[in-house]
Amino acid sequence: MSTPTATRITERSAASYLPLEWREIRRFSPRLLPKILNSISGVSMSFSLSDLINDPTLLPTFIDHDPATAYREMGQAVNESMIIKDKEGLGLVVFLKKGLQWPWGHTREVNRVVSNAVTTLVSRYSPPPPPRTDLRHKEFNKDVESNCGVYHFALWVATGQGNAANPKHPTSHQAILSRDILSAAYKTDAVLQFYRSLAPIIQTIDILFEGLDPTSYSRYRANWNYLVGITPLKLLEVSQRQCFLGMAVLHGAKVGIHKDKGDVKDGWVAMICCGEFEGGDLCMPGLGLKLQHRPEDVVFFRLSLLEQFVSDFDRSRTSRVLLT
């Protein structure tokens, strides 16, 4: 994570907004956000990000452990903003308590926006069960939890296909929107409405991301702008700040201890949640960390490097993970 005070973030002009974005509070991004980030308590690890990429065994693994047992052994959950950095000051985990409210000065009903978007999506498009081969959801049972499931809305970019005799996606860019978006017309319409409803939330997350790591944000944003021009990704564009190529939506679906190895090694994801539930802490056992992740909180972390799971919860909980 770059030092926030080292970079001045440019304020937006009135002409730079898309129709569904909220007008941003002047001076928040370039002035107030760096001060807030600098005031958050932090913990430094003894290794660097590059060390962890090259040697994942620097952190203990819990892949074969029972999540409930791991949860009990991890101590008390953190319920305030915190940052975990590597020895060089780069961020590994950034937990922003009520972060969705920060850019708006608590003047917007952000949780209502998120909850209404999810309710409408689920009512129009039943959550699909995860593939049986997806071991992250090996305990998933659609018969027991009939209204639960996992959506994947993303532009998938195929790798290793450039020289294939029969490439999966015979286009110059080797990219296609995910099946959960395109498998039926009514599903496509529901997904597009979902994105439109979440436009100010996507905008908010990217405001925070730019403040946390301007270099990575610029790289992600440039990649987005390039792909929007040559792929169907344009269908999902709702914010001029948008930079994450995909979103996973876990509606009531519980996830075991896992690591997403297919993601960019030094990449970030952003996670938010909504619902009325008890439990449901976001846990990273390799760091001995569990976060009391609740509606309006935002967590940024290195998905491909850190094992994680969500602890058991009662009632309804929905997570959204923005990823590239």
N, C-alpha and C positions, 0 to 999 in steps of 0.2 A: 504494500500500500504506500503510495507516494505521500510525502509530507504535505498535508493540505495547504499550508501557508506558502508553499513554494510555487503554487500555480494560481493565477487569477482566472476565474471562469467568466466568460463574456456574458453580459446580460442580453436578453432576447428583445428583439424589436416586435412591435405589434403585428407586423406582416409575417412573422416567422411561425405563427401558431396555426395548427390544423383546427378544423371546426370544433372537435370534441375535446380539445385540451383546455385546461384551466389557465387563466392568466396568472402568471407567477408573481410573487411578491418581489418587488425590486430590492436588490442588494442581498437577498438571501443566499444565493449560490456563491457569489464572489466574496462575501464578507462574513455573514453569520455562520454559514455551514462550516467553514474551516475552524472557526472558534469553538463551535460545538464539538467537532471531532477531536480537536486538541485537548478538550477537557475530559474526555472519556478515559477511564482507568484502563491500563493495558498490562498484558502479561507477555514477556519475551521468552521464546524458546531457545534452546542451546544450539539449534541447527538452522541452516538457511533453507529457503524454498528450493533452491537448486539441489541442495543436499538431499532433501526429501524426495524430489523427483527422481534422482539417481539411485536412491536407496530407501525404498518405502519401509524397510524393516527398522528404520529409526523410531517408528512408532509401533507399539505392540498391536497385534491383530486380535480381533474378537469375532471374526467371521463365523466360527463354529460355536460360539457361545450362545446361551439362552438369553434373549433380550431382557426378560424380566429379572434374571439374576444379575446381569451386567448393570441394569438400572439401579437395583438396590445397593450395589457396591460403589456407586459413583458419588455418593454424598449429596449435599443439598443443591437444588437447582438455582442457577443464577437468574435474578429477576430485575436486573438493571443493565444499562448499556455497558458493553465491554468490548475490547479488541485484543485478540491474540496475534502476536507478530512473530516473525522469525528473527534470528539474531541480527539481521541487517535492517530490520524495521519494516519489512514487507508484510502485509497483512495475510493471515491465514483464515481467521474467523472475525467477522465484525457483526456484533449484535446491537441493533439500534432499537431500544425500547420506545414504542409508540412512534417509530420513525416515519410511518406514513403520514403522520400529522405535522412533522417538522416544517416542511416547506410552506405550509398553509396557516401557521400560527393558530392551530386548533379551530379554524373557521369552517372547515369542511367535514361532512359526515362520511369519511372515507370507509369506515367499516360497513355502513349501509350500502355504499356503492359496490363493494366487493361481494357482500352477501346477496344482494339483489341480482347481480350478474350470475352468480353460481346457481341460485334458485331458478332463474329463467333458463339457463343452459340445461340443467338436469330435467326440468319439466318438458323441454323440447327434444332432448337427445339423451336417452338413457345411458348412463356410464358403462362403457364396455369393460368386461373383465380383462385383467392382464393376461398375456400369453402364459400357457402352462410352463413354458420353458424359462420364464422370468423368475429366477430364484429369489428375487427381492420380495416377491409376494407369494411365497410358497405356502403360506397359511391361509391364503385368500379362499373364501368359500361363498360363491354367488348364491347358493341355495339358502345359506344362513343370513347373508347380508345382501338382500336382493337389490337394494338401491345404491350399492357401492360399486366403485370401479375406478379405472385410471384412463384418462384421456391423454393423448400425445398430439399436440398441435405444433408443428414445426416444419421448417424447410430442411429436409435431410439432404446432405451433400455426400454422395458416394465417394469413397476413397479407394484407390487402387484399381479404378475402372478405366483409366485413360487408355490403356493398351489392350483391354479385353476384346476378344473377338465378338462377343455379344454383350455389350454393356447393359446394365440394368436400366439405365436412363439414357437413351441415345441422343443426348443433346450436348452442346458445347460446354455446358456448365455442370453436367452430371448431378443435377439437383432436382428435387421434386417435393411438393407438399405431402405431408404424411397422410396415410390412409384414413385416419380419424377425421380429417378435414374433408376428404374428397369422395368417400365411399358412397354417399347418397346426397341428393340435392338438398333435402331438408336438413341434413347434418351440416352441410356447408353453410347454409343460411344461419343455423343456430350458432355455429362457431364465429362467423363474421359478426353477428350481433353481440356475442360474448366479448370479442375484442373491442368493438365499438363502446360497449358499456364500461370496459376496463381502461379506456384510453387515458383518463387522468391518473389512474393507478400506475400504469406503465410509465407515464410521464414522471410521476413522483419517484419511482424506483430508479429511473435513469438520472434524475437530478442527484439523488444520493450517491449513485455509482460514480458519476463524474467527479463528485467531491472526494470520494474515497480513493479513487485511483484514476486520475485524469489520463494517464498514458494508456491503460487498458481500455478505458471508455472510448478514447479516440480511435483505437485499433478496432474495437467492436463496431463502433458507429461507421467507420469507413467501410468495413466489410458489409454491414447492412446496406449502406448506400450503393455499393457495387452490385450486390445481389438483387436489390430491388429493381435495378435497371435491366436485368437480363433474365429474371425468373418470375414465377407467379407470386413471390413474396409480397409484391405490391398489394395483394388482396388483404394482407394482415396489417398494413401500415395505418396506424392511428395517431402517431405522435412524431413530431420532428426530432424528438430525443431518442426514439426507439433504437435499440442496438442488439437485443438478444434475439436469436433466430428461432427460438422455440419456447414452448411452455408445456410442462406436465402438470396435470390437474388430478390430484388424488382425492376423490370424494368418498370419505368414510373408509378408505382402503388402508389397512395397516401394513407397514413395511418392516422387514427384519433388518438385522445388521448387514450392511453391504457397503461396497465402494463402487462408484460408477467409473469403471476403467476406460470407457470409450470416450470420455469427455477430454477437452483440451487440458493437458497436464498442469499448466500454470493458470488455467482459466477460472473464472468466477461463475457462481450461480447466485441468484437471489431468491429467497423463499419468504412467502407470507402465508397466513392462514386465516380462516374465518370459521364461525360456528359457535354453538353453545356447548361446551364440553368440559369435562374434568380430566386431568392427566394430559397426555399428548405432548410431553416435553421433547424437544429436539436434542438428541444425544450424540456425542462424538466420543466414544469410549477410549480411543487411542490417546486423546488429550485429557481424559478424565473430566469431560465437560458435559453438563446438561443444562439446557437453556429453557426457561419457562416461557416458551414461545406462544404468544397469545395474539388475538386479532389486533391489527395496527402495528405490530412489531415487524421489523425487517431483519433478516439474517443474510449476510453475504459470506460465502465460504468456498473453499477449494474442493469441489465435489469429487474430483478424480483422485485426490490424495488422502482424503479423510474418510474413514469408515463412519457411518452414521445410521441412526434409526430413530423412529418416533416411538416413544413409550406408549403403553396401552392407554386407551382413553374410553370414556363413556359418552354416549350420545353422539352428536354430529360434529365432525371435524373435517374441513377441506383444506388441503395445502395446494398452493401454486408455486411451482419452481420454474423460474425463468433461466434459460440455459442457451449456450451456443455450442 
